[in-house]
Amino acid sequence: MSITSSTHTEGPAQVDGRHYVTETHTDHLGETYALEYLAPVGADYVAIRSARAVSLEAQLAEAEADALLN
């Protein structure tokens, strides 16, 4: 499994300046995986998204291997 596309959208600022961010990751089969989090002020959304894509790709590969073995 590989993540072929990752995007994010930033919601409106909260009273304290933080933002809700929704990430959408798409794998090579066209399946999408959406995650939402409340980001701290000044967060680097691209770095967070990129790191999560790597982590998600590893989780999907592990799940795929488990499915093949069971």
All heavy atoms as TSV, in Angstrom:
chain	resi	resn	atom	element	x	y	z
A	1	MET	N	N	0.849	-1.178	0.000
A	1	MET	CA	C	0.000	0.000	0.000
A	1	MET	C	C	0.888	1.232	0.000
A	1	MET	O	O	1.856	1.295	0.723
A	1	MET	CB	C	-0.858	0.058	1.260
A	1	MET	CG	C	-1.945	-0.932	1.364
A	1	MET	SD	S	-3.488	-0.085	1.139
A	1	MET	CE	C	-4.496	-1.454	0.739
A	2	SER	N	N	0.483	2.192	-0.777
A	2	SER	CA	C	1.218	3.450	-0.743
A	2	SER	C	C	0.244	4.618	-0.792
A	2	SER	O	O	-0.789	4.562	-1.446
A	2	SER	CB	C	2.204	3.527	-1.905
A	2	SER	OG	O	1.522	3.480	-3.135
A	3	ILE	N	N	0.596	5.656	-0.079
A	3	ILE	CA	C	-0.177	6.891	-0.091
A	3	ILE	C	C	0.291	7.689	-1.303
A	3	ILE	O	O	1.479	7.965	-1.450
A	3	ILE	CB	C	0.027	7.690	1.206
A	3	ILE	CG1	C	-0.428	6.875	2.417
A	3	ILE	CG2	C	-0.680	9.028	1.131
A	3	ILE	CD1	C	-1.902	6.542	2.442
A	4	THR	N	N	-0.629	8.033	-2.176
A	4	THR	CA	C	-0.264	8.741	-3.399
A	4	THR	C	C	-0.585	10.221	-3.343
A	4	THR	O	O	-0.069	10.990	-4.151
A	4	THR	CB	C	-0.969	8.126	-4.621
A	4	THR	OG1	O	-2.387	8.199	-4.417
A	4	THR	CG2	C	-0.559	6.675	-4.817
A	5	SER	N	N	-1.440	10.627	-2.408
A	5	SER	CA	C	-1.837	12.022	-2.315
A	5	SER	C	C	-2.230	12.350	-0.884
A	5	SER	O	O	-2.881	11.538	-0.220
A	5	SER	CB	C	-3.026	12.284	-3.241
A	5	SER	OG	O	-3.573	13.558	-3.026
A	6	SER	N	N	-1.819	13.520	-0.427
A	6	SER	CA	C	-2.206	13.998	0.901
A	6	SER	C	C	-2.508	15.484	0.817
A	6	SER	O	O	-1.732	16.247	0.239
A	6	SER	CB	C	-1.082	13.766	1.910
A	6	SER	OG	O	-0.826	12.395	2.091
A	7	THR	N	N	-3.652	15.868	1.376
A	7	THR	CA	C	-4.036	17.273	1.403
A	7	THR	C	C	-4.544	17.608	2.798
A	7	THR	O	O	-4.807	16.716	3.605
A	7	THR	CB	C	-5.148	17.584	0.383
A	7	THR	OG1	O	-6.301	16.802	0.721
A	7	THR	CG2	C	-4.711	17.273	-1.032
A	8	HIS	N	N	-4.688	18.892	3.060
A	8	HIS	CA	C	-5.309	19.305	4.317
A	8	HIS	C	C	-6.119	20.569	4.087
A	8	HIS	O	O	-5.859	21.324	3.159
A	8	HIS	CB	C	-4.266	19.513	5.431
A	8	HIS	CG	C	-3.452	20.754	5.280
A	8	HIS	ND1	N	-2.264	20.784	4.608
A	8	HIS	CD2	C	-3.672	22.024	5.710
A	8	HIS	CE1	C	-1.772	22.002	4.636
A	8	HIS	NE2	N	-2.604	22.782	5.297
A	9	THR	N	N	-7.129	20.739	4.931
A	9	THR	CA	C	-7.899	21.973	4.953
A	9	THR	C	C	-7.898	22.489	6.379
A	9	THR	O	O	-7.942	21.704	7.337
A	9	THR	CB	C	-9.350	21.776	4.472
A	9	THR	OG1	O	-9.970	20.765	5.275
A	9	THR	CG2	C	-9.421	21.372	3.014
A	10	GLU	N	N	-7.846	23.791	6.492
A	10	GLU	CA	C	-7.774	24.436	7.791
A	10	GLU	C	C	-9.093	25.125	8.071
A	10	GLU	O	O	-9.577	25.904	7.251
A	10	GLU	CB	C	-6.632	25.451	7.739
A	10	GLU	CG	C	-6.337	26.152	9.006
A	10	GLU	CD	C	-5.195	27.136	8.811
A	10	GLU	OE1	O	-4.335	26.945	7.941
A	10	GLU	OE2	O	-5.194	28.136	9.555
A	11	GLY	N	N	-9.680	24.821	9.213
A	11	GLY	CA	C	-10.933	25.458	9.597
A	11	GLY	C	C	-10.690	26.841	10.170
A	11	GLY	O	O	-9.550	27.287	10.304
A	12	PRO	N	N	-11.760	27.540	10.509
A	12	PRO	CA	C	-11.621	28.889	11.063
A	12	PRO	C	C	-10.900	28.861	12.413
A	12	PRO	O	O	-10.924	27.857	13.123
A	12	PRO	CB	C	-13.067	29.370	11.211
A	12	PRO	CG	C	-13.899	28.141	11.208
A	12	PRO	CD	C	-13.147	27.110	10.434
A	13	ALA	N	N	-10.271	29.965	12.724
A	13	ALA	CA	C	-9.547	30.071	13.992
A	13	ALA	C	C	-10.516	29.975	15.168
A	13	ALA	O	O	-11.616	30.526	15.130
A	13	ALA	CB	C	-8.792	31.389	14.053
A	14	GLN	N	N	-10.080	29.267	16.196
A	14	GLN	CA	C	-10.840	29.196	17.434
A	14	GLN	C	C	-10.519	30.456	18.250
A	14	GLN	O	O	-9.630	31.239	17.901
A	14	GLN	CB	C	-10.455	27.928	18.207
A	14	GLN	CG	C	-10.670	26.645	17.432
A	14	GLN	CD	C	-12.119	26.428	17.048
A	14	GLN	OE1	O	-12.980	26.338	17.915
A	14	GLN	NE2	N	-12.391	26.355	15.765
A	15	VAL	N	N	-11.213	30.653	19.349
A	15	VAL	CA	C	-11.011	31.835	20.183
A	15	VAL	C	C	-9.543	31.957	20.619
A	15	VAL	O	O	-8.995	33.058	20.661
A	15	VAL	CB	C	-11.943	31.775	21.424
A	15	VAL	CG1	C	-11.636	32.897	22.388
A	15	VAL	CG2	C	-13.391	31.816	20.999
A	16	ASP	N	N	-8.904	30.829	20.881
A	16	ASP	CA	C	-7.513	30.852	21.354
A	16	ASP	C	C	-6.494	30.833	20.214
A	16	ASP	O	O	-5.293	30.732	20.447
A	16	ASP	CB	C	-7.262	29.694	22.305
A	16	ASP	CG	C	-7.460	28.334	21.667
A	16	ASP	OD1	O	-7.758	28.257	20.462
A	16	ASP	OD2	O	-7.319	27.325	22.390
A	17	GLY	N	N	-6.948	30.902	18.970
A	17	GLY	CA	C	-6.042	30.961	17.828
A	17	GLY	C	C	-5.739	29.628	17.177
A	17	GLY	O	O	-5.127	29.582	16.110
A	18	ARG	N	N	-6.133	28.536	17.824
A	18	ARG	CA	C	-5.891	27.220	17.219
A	18	ARG	C	C	-6.875	26.988	16.082
A	18	ARG	O	O	-7.877	27.671	15.966
A	18	ARG	CB	C	-6.022	26.115	18.271
A	18	ARG	CG	C	-4.989	26.232	19.371
A	18	ARG	CD	C	-5.119	25.143	20.404
A	18	ARG	NE	N	-6.410	25.251	21.090
A	18	ARG	CZ	C	-6.899	24.326	21.901
A	18	ARG	NH1	N	-6.220	23.214	22.130
A	18	ARG	NH2	N	-8.064	24.493	22.479
A	19	HIS	N	N	-6.555	26.008	15.234
A	19	HIS	CA	C	-7.404	25.666	14.092
A	19	HIS	C	C	-7.672	24.168	14.079
A	19	HIS	O	O	-6.782	23.377	14.399
A	19	HIS	CB	C	-6.707	26.000	12.760
A	19	HIS	CG	C	-6.517	27.446	12.523
A	19	HIS	ND1	N	-7.387	28.187	11.766
A	19	HIS	CD2	C	-5.560	28.297	12.936
A	19	HIS	CE1	C	-6.963	29.433	11.728
A	19	HIS	NE2	N	-5.858	29.529	12.430
A	20	TYR	N	N	-8.892	23.798	13.695
A	20	TYR	CA	C	-9.148	22.400	13.365
A	20	TYR	C	C	-8.616	22.174	11.963
A	20	TYR	O	O	-8.835	22.988	11.063
A	20	TYR	CB	C	-10.640	22.060	13.423
A	20	TYR	CG	C	-11.108	21.764	14.822
A	20	TYR	CD1	C	-11.769	22.732	15.573
A	20	TYR	CD2	C	-10.869	20.527	15.399
A	20	TYR	CE1	C	-12.175	22.470	16.867
A	20	TYR	CE2	C	-11.274	20.253	16.691
A	20	TYR	CZ	C	-11.925	21.229	17.425
A	20	TYR	OH	O	-12.316	20.962	18.704
A	21	VAL	N	N	-7.889	21.089	11.789
A	21	VAL	CA	C	-7.305	20.751	10.497
A	21	VAL	C	C	-7.822	19.373	10.109
A	21	VAL	O	O	-7.833	18.451	10.926
A	21	VAL	CB	C	-5.761	20.727	10.572
A	21	VAL	CG1	C	-5.156	20.303	9.254
A	21	VAL	CG2	C	-5.236	22.093	10.993
A	22	THR	N	N	-8.269	19.242	8.870
A	22	THR	CA	C	-8.693	17.944	8.351
A	22	THR	C	C	-7.706	17.525	7.277
A	22	THR	O	O	-7.474	18.258	6.318
A	22	THR	CB	C	-10.109	18.021	7.748
A	22	THR	OG1	O	-11.011	18.470	8.756
A	22	THR	CG2	C	-10.556	16.659	7.229
A	23	GLU	N	N	-7.090	16.373	7.487
A	23	GLU	CA	C	-6.176	15.800	6.500
A	23	GLU	C	C	-6.922	14.730	5.723
A	23	GLU	O	O	-7.714	13.984	6.297
A	23	GLU	CB	C	-4.993	15.112	7.180
A	23	GLU	CG	C	-4.101	16.009	7.949
A	23	GLU	CD	C	-2.983	15.239	8.635
A	23	GLU	OE1	O	-2.829	14.013	8.410
A	23	GLU	OE2	O	-2.263	15.868	9.412
A	24	THR	N	N	-6.646	14.642	4.439
A	24	THR	CA	C	-7.186	13.572	3.613
A	24	THR	C	C	-6.025	12.925	2.874
A	24	THR	O	O	-5.289	13.602	2.164
A	24	THR	CB	C	-8.233	14.095	2.616
A	24	THR	OG1	O	-9.253	14.775	3.341
A	24	THR	CG2	C	-8.841	12.953	1.815
A	25	HIS	N	N	-5.868	11.634	3.094
A	25	HIS	CA	C	-4.812	10.862	2.446
A	25	HIS	C	C	-5.470	9.858	1.502
A	25	HIS	O	O	-6.475	9.242	1.852
A	25	HIS	CB	C	-3.975	10.115	3.498
A	25	HIS	CG	C	-3.372	11.026	4.515
A	25	HIS	ND1	N	-2.179	11.677	4.302
A	25	HIS	CD2	C	-3.798	11.422	5.732
A	25	HIS	CE1	C	-1.894	12.414	5.355
A	25	HIS	NE2	N	-2.874	12.281	6.239
A	26	THR	N	N	-4.908	9.694	0.319
A	26	THR	CA	C	-5.446	8.777	-0.687
A	26	THR	C	C	-4.392	7.747	-1.024
A	26	THR	O	O	-3.221	8.095	-1.261
A	26	THR	CB	C	-5.835	9.549	-1.965
A	26	THR	OG1	O	-6.723	10.610	-1.600
A	26	THR	CG2	C	-6.518	8.646	-2.972
A	27	ASP	N	N	-4.808	6.469	-1.034
A	27	ASP	CA	C	-3.839	5.411	-1.365
A	27	ASP	C	C	-3.882	5.084	-2.855
A	27	ASP	O	O	-4.651	5.679	-3.618
A	27	ASP	CB	C	-4.060	4.164	-0.498
A	27	ASP	CG	C	-5.348	3.410	-0.779
A	27	ASP	OD1	O	-5.980	3.638	-1.834
A	27	ASP	OD2	O	-5.720	2.563	0.059
A	28	HIS	N	N	-3.052	4.147	-3.257
A	28	HIS	CA	C	-2.915	3.803	-4.679
A	28	HIS	C	C	-4.166	3.165	-5.269
A	28	HIS	O	O	-4.303	3.080	-6.480
A	28	HIS	CB	C	-1.700	2.890	-4.880
A	28	HIS	CG	C	-1.860	1.535	-4.288
A	28	HIS	ND1	N	-1.880	1.302	-2.927
A	28	HIS	CD2	C	-2.034	0.340	-4.875
A	28	HIS	CE1	C	-2.051	0.012	-2.706
A	28	HIS	NE2	N	-2.146	-0.604	-3.867
A	29	LEU	N	N	-5.098	2.744	-4.411
A	29	LEU	CA	C	-6.362	2.164	-4.888
A	29	LEU	C	C	-7.489	3.190	-4.923
A	29	LEU	O	O	-8.612	2.864	-5.301
A	29	LEU	CB	C	-6.768	0.988	-3.990
A	29	LEU	CG	C	-5.798	-0.191	-3.946
A	29	LEU	CD1	C	-6.255	-1.217	-2.916
A	29	LEU	CD2	C	-5.656	-0.818	-5.320
A	30	GLY	N	N	-7.193	4.407	-4.521
A	30	GLY	CA	C	-8.211	5.456	-4.508
A	30	GLY	C	C	-8.982	5.553	-3.207
A	30	GLY	O	O	-9.892	6.381	-3.088
A	31	GLU	N	N	-8.650	4.725	-2.223
A	31	GLU	CA	C	-9.297	4.805	-0.912
A	31	GLU	C	C	-8.801	6.046	-0.195
A	31	GLU	O	O	-7.618	6.388	-0.265
A	31	GLU	CB	C	-8.964	3.569	-0.068
A	31	GLU	CG	C	-9.512	2.275	-0.612
A	31	GLU	CD	C	-11.022	2.184	-0.489
A	31	GLU	OE1	O	-11.590	2.695	0.493
A	31	GLU	OE2	O	-11.637	1.594	-1.384
A	32	THR	N	N	-9.707	6.726	0.511
A	32	THR	CA	C	-9.316	7.915	1.243
A	32	THR	C	C	-9.402	7.679	2.750
A	32	THR	O	O	-10.216	6.888	3.227
A	32	THR	CB	C	-10.186	9.125	0.860
A	32	THR	OG1	O	-11.551	8.824	1.148
A	32	THR	CG2	C	-10.022	9.485	-0.605
A	33	TYR	N	N	-8.541	8.387	3.460
A	33	TYR	CA	C	-8.463	8.293	4.912
A	33	TYR	C	C	-8.430	9.719	5.441
A	33	TYR	O	O	-7.505	10.471	5.146
A	33	TYR	CB	C	-7.194	7.535	5.337
A	33	TYR	CG	C	-7.084	6.195	4.657
A	33	TYR	CD1	C	-6.470	6.074	3.413
A	33	TYR	CD2	C	-7.641	5.059	5.223
A	33	TYR	CE1	C	-6.395	4.854	2.762
A	33	TYR	CE2	C	-7.576	3.834	4.581
A	33	TYR	CZ	C	-6.952	3.744	3.347
A	33	TYR	OH	O	-6.890	2.529	2.705
A	34	ALA	N	N	-9.460	10.102	6.177
A	34	ALA	CA	C	-9.559	11.465	6.703
A	34	ALA	C	C	-9.306	11.457	8.202
A	34	ALA	O	O	-9.757	10.563	8.927
A	34	ALA	CB	C	-10.934	12.046	6.402
A	35	LEU	N	N	-8.562	12.444	8.644
A	35	LEU	CA	C	-8.249	12.613	10.063
A	35	LEU	C	C	-8.426	14.077	10.416
A	35	LEU	O	O	-8.089	14.949	9.620
A	35	LEU	CB	C	-6.798	12.210	10.337
A	35	LEU	CG	C	-6.446	10.792	9.928
A	35	LEU	CD1	C	-5.377	10.811	8.873
A	35	LEU	CD2	C	-6.015	10.020	11.127
A	36	GLU	N	N	-8.931	14.343	11.616
A	36	GLU	CA	C	-9.107	15.719	12.053
A	36	GLU	C	C	-8.418	15.908	13.394
A	36	GLU	O	O	-8.447	15.024	14.247
A	36	GLU	CB	C	-10.591	16.059	12.181
A	36	GLU	CG	C	-10.834	17.506	12.554
A	36	GLU	CD	C	-12.313	17.845	12.628
A	36	GLU	OE1	O	-12.982	17.365	13.552
A	36	GLU	OE2	O	-12.773	18.598	11.753
A	37	TYR	N	N	-7.793	17.053	13.564
A	37	TYR	CA	C	-7.152	17.370	14.838
A	37	TYR	C	C	-7.190	18.872	15.075
A	37	TYR	O	O	-7.376	19.654	14.152
A	37	TYR	CB	C	-5.713	16.845	14.885
A	37	TYR	CG	C	-4.779	17.443	13.852
A	37	TYR	CD1	C	-3.993	18.546	14.153
A	37	TYR	CD2	C	-4.692	16.912	12.568
A	37	TYR	CE1	C	-3.136	19.092	13.210
A	37	TYR	CE2	C	-3.839	17.448	11.625
A	37	TYR	CZ	C	-3.065	18.547	11.953
A	37	TYR	OH	O	-2.217	19.090	11.019
A	38	LEU	N	N	-7.026	19.253	16.327
A	38	LEU	CA	C	-6.967	20.655	16.707
A	38	LEU	C	C	-5.491	21.018	16.800
A	38	LEU	O	O	-4.774	20.523	17.672
A	38	LEU	CB	C	-7.681	20.881	18.039
A	38	LEU	CG	C	-7.778	22.314	18.529
A	38	LEU	CD1	C	-8.499	23.207	17.521
A	38	LEU	CD2	C	-8.495	22.357	19.874
A	39	ALA	N	N	-5.043	21.851	15.885
A	39	ALA	CA	C	-3.620	22.182	15.788
A	39	ALA	C	C	-3.271	23.378	16.662
A	39	ALA	O	O	-4.038	24.336	16.754
A	39	ALA	CB	C	-3.264	22.490	14.341
A	40	PRO	N	N	-2.100	23.325	17.274
A	40	PRO	CA	C	-1.656	24.475	18.064
A	40	PRO	C	C	-1.320	25.660	17.160
A	40	PRO	O	O	-1.072	25.507	15.963
A	40	PRO	CB	C	-0.407	23.963	18.779
A	40	PRO	CG	C	0.063	22.803	17.969
A	40	PRO	CD	C	-1.148	22.229	17.302
A	41	VAL	N	N	-1.295	26.827	17.742
A	41	VAL	CA	C	-0.940	28.038	17.010
A	41	VAL	C	C	0.479	27.873	16.452
A	41	VAL	O	O	1.383	27.417	17.151
A	41	VAL	CB	C	-1.014	29.278	17.933
A	41	VAL	CG1	C	-0.518	30.519	17.223
A	41	VAL	CG2	C	-2.433	29.468	18.442
A	42	GLY	N	N	0.650	28.182	15.177
A	42	GLY	CA	C	1.963	28.121	14.556
A	42	GLY	C	C	2.378	26.745	14.072
A	42	GLY	O	O	3.525	26.554	13.665
A	43	ALA	N	N	1.473	25.785	14.115
A	43	ALA	CA	C	1.804	24.421	13.686
A	43	ALA	C	C	2.150	24.393	12.199
A	43	ALA	O	O	1.589	25.141	11.403
A	43	ALA	CB	C	0.639	23.481	13.964
A	44	ASP	N	N	3.074	23.517	11.844
A	44	ASP	CA	C	3.461	23.313	10.446
A	44	ASP	C	C	2.591	22.175	9.906
A	44	ASP	O	O	2.927	21.002	10.041
A	44	ASP	CB	C	4.940	22.971	10.359
A	44	ASP	CG	C	5.438	22.824	8.936
A	44	ASP	OD1	O	4.612	22.751	7.997
A	44	ASP	OD2	O	6.668	22.779	8.765
A	45	TYR	N	N	1.470	22.527	9.288
A	45	TYR	CA	C	0.500	21.529	8.835
A	45	TYR	C	C	1.083	20.587	7.790
A	45	TYR	O	O	0.745	19.408	7.776
A	45	TYR	CB	C	-0.751	22.200	8.267
A	45	TYR	CG	C	-1.383	23.215	9.190
A	45	TYR	CD1	C	-1.642	24.501	8.761
A	45	TYR	CD2	C	-1.708	22.893	10.498
A	45	TYR	CE1	C	-2.226	25.441	9.605
A	45	TYR	CE2	C	-2.285	23.817	11.350
A	45	TYR	CZ	C	-2.532	25.094	10.894
A	45	TYR	OH	O	-3.095	25.996	11.731
A	46	VAL	N	N	1.943	21.097	6.936
A	46	VAL	CA	C	2.532	20.251	5.889
A	46	VAL	C	C	3.451	19.202	6.520
A	46	VAL	O	O	3.414	18.030	6.140
A	46	VAL	CB	C	3.281	21.104	4.844
A	46	VAL	CG1	C	4.012	20.223	3.842
A	46	VAL	CG2	C	2.309	22.026	4.127
A	47	ALA	N	N	4.244	19.601	7.506
A	47	ALA	CA	C	5.127	18.645	8.176
A	47	ALA	C	C	4.317	17.583	8.916
A	47	ALA	O	O	4.647	16.393	8.877
A	47	ALA	CB	C	6.067	19.365	9.134
A	48	ILE	N	N	3.256	18.013	9.596
A	48	ILE	CA	C	2.394	17.070	10.319
A	48	ILE	C	C	1.750	16.102	9.343
A	48	ILE	O	O	1.740	14.886	9.557
A	48	ILE	CB	C	1.329	17.826	11.135
A	48	ILE	CG1	C	1.989	18.634	12.248
A	48	ILE	CG2	C	0.282	16.864	11.695
A	48	ILE	CD1	C	1.065	19.632	12.921
A	49	ARG	N	N	1.218	16.645	8.250
A	49	ARG	CA	C	0.560	15.815	7.229
A	49	ARG	C	C	1.526	14.826	6.610
A	49	ARG	O	O	1.202	13.649	6.429
A	49	ARG	CB	C	-0.034	16.739	6.160
A	49	ARG	CG	C	-0.792	16.016	5.076
A	49	ARG	CD	C	-1.234	16.973	3.996
A	49	ARG	NE	N	-0.100	17.318	3.157
A	49	ARG	CZ	C	0.038	18.480	2.522
A	49	ARG	NH1	N	-0.857	19.412	2.629
A	49	ARG	NH2	N	1.093	18.697	1.777
A	50	SER	N	N	2.717	15.266	6.313
A	50	SER	CA	C	3.719	14.388	5.693
A	50	SER	C	C	4.127	13.259	6.634
A	50	SER	O	O	4.248	12.105	6.218
A	50	SER	CB	C	4.946	15.200	5.280
A	50	SER	OG	O	4.595	16.155	4.311
A	51	ALA	N	N	4.330	13.591	7.897
A	51	ALA	CA	C	4.696	12.561	8.878
A	51	ALA	C	C	3.559	11.563	9.061
A	51	ALA	O	O	3.787	10.352	9.168
A	51	ALA	CB	C	5.048	13.212	10.210
A	52	ARG	N	N	2.331	12.068	9.088
A	52	ARG	CA	C	1.190	11.172	9.255
A	52	ARG	C	C	1.019	10.262	8.037
A	52	ARG	O	O	0.652	9.099	8.164
A	52	ARG	CB	C	-0.096	11.945	9.509
A	52	ARG	CG	C	-1.202	10.999	9.962
A	52	ARG	CD	C	-2.479	11.653	10.386
A	52	ARG	NE	N	-2.392	12.971	10.942
A	52	ARG	CZ	C	-2.325	13.237	12.254
A	52	ARG	NH1	N	-2.282	12.257	13.123
A	52	ARG	NH2	N	-2.279	14.480	12.677
A	53	ALA	N	N	1.321	10.763	6.846
A	53	ALA	CA	C	1.218	9.939	5.636
A	53	ALA	C	C	2.178	8.757	5.716
A	53	ALA	O	O	1.816	7.629	5.371
A	53	ALA	CB	C	1.495	10.770	4.395
A	54	VAL	N	N	3.382	8.996	6.197
A	54	VAL	CA	C	4.370	7.915	6.347
A	54	VAL	C	C	3.871	6.896	7.372
A	54	VAL	O	O	3.927	5.684	7.148
A	54	VAL	CB	C	5.744	8.483	6.764
A	54	VAL	CG1	C	6.700	7.369	7.131
A	54	VAL	CG2	C	6.314	9.335	5.643
A	55	SER	N	N	3.361	7.380	8.487
A	55	SER	CA	C	2.836	6.500	9.535
A	55	SER	C	C	1.624	5.705	9.036
A	55	SER	O	O	1.515	4.496	9.276
A	55	SER	CB	C	2.448	7.334	10.752
A	55	SER	OG	O	1.854	6.550	11.742
A	56	LEU	N	N	0.721	6.371	8.346
A	56	LEU	CA	C	-0.471	5.711	7.810
A	56	LEU	C	C	-0.095	4.645	6.793
A	56	LEU	O	O	-0.656	3.545	6.794
A	56	LEU	CB	C	-1.410	6.742	7.179
A	56	LEU	CG	C	-2.690	6.225	6.543
A	56	LEU	CD1	C	-3.543	5.478	7.563
A	56	LEU	CD2	C	-3.471	7.379	5.931
A	57	GLU	N	N	0.873	4.947	5.950
A	57	GLU	CA	C	1.331	3.981	4.954
A	57	GLU	C	C	1.866	2.720	5.635
A	57	GLU	O	O	1.568	1.602	5.211
A	57	GLU	CB	C	2.411	4.627	4.090
A	57	GLU	CG	C	2.743	3.842	2.852
A	57	GLU	CD	C	3.622	4.646	1.918
A	57	GLU	OE1	O	4.855	4.611	2.112
A	57	GLU	OE2	O	3.080	5.301	1.013
A	58	ALA	N	N	2.617	2.885	6.714
A	58	ALA	CA	C	3.141	1.732	7.461
A	58	ALA	C	C	2.005	0.934	8.101
A	58	ALA	O	O	2.017	-0.298	8.075
A	58	ALA	CB	C	4.125	2.207	8.521
A	59	GLN	N	N	1.013	1.626	8.648
A	59	GLN	CA	C	-0.132	0.943	9.258
A	59	GLN	C	C	-0.917	0.151	8.217
A	59	GLN	O	O	-1.347	-0.976	8.480
A	59	GLN	CB	C	-1.055	1.952	9.932
A	59	GLN	CG	C	-0.482	2.591	11.155
A	59	GLN	CD	C	-1.355	3.717	11.678
A	59	GLN	OE1	O	-2.441	3.980	11.165
A	59	GLN	NE2	N	-0.879	4.406	12.698
A	60	LEU	N	N	-1.101	0.746	7.043
A	60	LEU	CA	C	-1.845	0.057	5.985
A	60	LEU	C	C	-1.086	-1.168	5.479
A	60	LEU	O	O	-1.678	-2.221	5.232
A	60	LEU	CB	C	-2.121	1.010	4.818
A	60	LEU	CG	C	-3.097	2.152	5.124
A	60	LEU	CD1	C	-3.141	3.133	3.966
A	60	LEU	CD2	C	-4.476	1.624	5.444
A	61	ALA	N	N	0.229	-1.057	5.363
A	61	ALA	CA	C	1.045	-2.196	4.923
A	61	ALA	C	C	0.984	-3.317	5.955
A	61	ALA	O	O	0.868	-4.501	5.596
A	61	ALA	CB	C	2.489	-1.754	4.707
A	62	GLU	N	N	1.019	-2.955	7.230
A	62	GLU	CA	C	0.936	-3.963	8.290
A	62	GLU	C	C	-0.435	-4.647	8.270
A	62	GLU	O	O	-0.525	-5.880	8.402
A	62	GLU	CB	C	1.176	-3.308	9.652
A	62	GLU	CG	C	1.224	-4.298	10.794
A	62	GLU	CD	C	1.548	-3.638	12.110
A	62	GLU	OE1	O	2.312	-2.652	12.132
A	62	GLU	OE2	O	1.030	-4.125	13.139
A	63	ALA	N	N	-1.492	-3.876	8.099
A	63	ALA	CA	C	-2.845	-4.446	8.050
A	63	ALA	C	C	-2.995	-5.368	6.847
A	63	ALA	O	O	-3.623	-6.427	6.929
A	63	ALA	CB	C	-3.889	-3.341	8.006
A	64	GLU	N	N	-2.411	-4.976	5.714
A	64	GLU	CA	C	-2.477	-5.793	4.521
A	64	GLU	C	C	-1.735	-7.112	4.723
A	64	GLU	O	O	-2.226	-8.192	4.356
A	64	GLU	CB	C	-1.891	-5.041	3.326
A	64	GLU	CG	C	-2.002	-5.789	2.010
A	64	GLU	CD	C	-1.468	-4.969	0.845
A	64	GLU	OE1	O	-0.543	-4.167	1.028
A	64	GLU	OE2	O	-1.999	-5.150	-0.266
A	65	ALA	N	N	-0.566	-7.043	5.358
A	65	ALA	CA	C	0.205	-8.273	5.630
A	65	ALA	C	C	-0.548	-9.171	6.604
A	65	ALA	O	O	-0.596	-10.397	6.402
A	65	ALA	CB	C	1.575	-7.908	6.198
A	66	ASP	N	N	-1.146	-8.595	7.627
A	66	ASP	CA	C	-1.936	-9.383	8.580
A	66	ASP	C	C	-3.104	-10.069	7.884
A	66	ASP	O	O	-3.417	-11.224	8.173
A	66	ASP	CB	C	-2.477	-8.501	9.716
A	66	ASP	CG	C	-1.398	-8.123	10.733
A	66	ASP	OD1	O	-0.309	-8.740	10.712
A	66	ASP	OD2	O	-1.661	-7.194	11.522
A	67	ALA	N	N	-3.773	-9.352	6.981
A	67	ALA	CA	C	-4.907	-9.930	6.261
A	67	ALA	C	C	-4.484	-11.096	5.381
A	67	ALA	O	O	-5.210	-12.082	5.246
A	67	ALA	CB	C	-5.595	-8.857	5.429
A	68	LEU	N	N	-3.313	-10.988	4.802
A	68	LEU	CA	C	-2.806	-12.072	3.948
A	68	LEU	C	C	-2.434	-13.315	4.757
A	68	LEU	O	O	-2.554	-14.441	4.276
A	68	LEU	CB	C	-1.606	-11.607	3.134
A	68	LEU	CG	C	-1.901	-10.589	2.041
A	68	LEU	CD1	C	-0.594	-10.088	1.439
A	68	LEU	CD2	C	-2.788	-11.189	0.973
A	69	LEU	N	N	-1.972	-13.106	5.986
A	69	LEU	CA	C	-1.542	-14.211	6.831
A	69	LEU	C	C	-2.696	-14.881	7.567
A	69	LEU	O	O	-2.567	-16.014	8.014
A	69	LEU	CB	C	-0.510	-13.739	7.845
A	69	LEU	CG	C	0.822	-13.282	7.243
A	69	LEU	CD1	C	1.701	-12.682	8.322
A	69	LEU	CD2	C	1.523	-14.430	6.541
A	70	ASN	N	N	-3.803	-14.207	7.693
A	70	ASN	CA	C	-4.921	-14.772	8.458
A	70	ASN	C	C	-6.023	-15.238	7.575
A	70	ASN	O	O	-6.420	-15.063	6.613
A	70	ASN	CB	C	-5.457	-13.754	9.459
A	70	ASN	CG	C	-4.432	-13.471	10.538
A	70	ASN	OD1	O	-3.719	-14.377	10.941
A	70	ASN	ND2	N	-4.351	-12.247	10.970
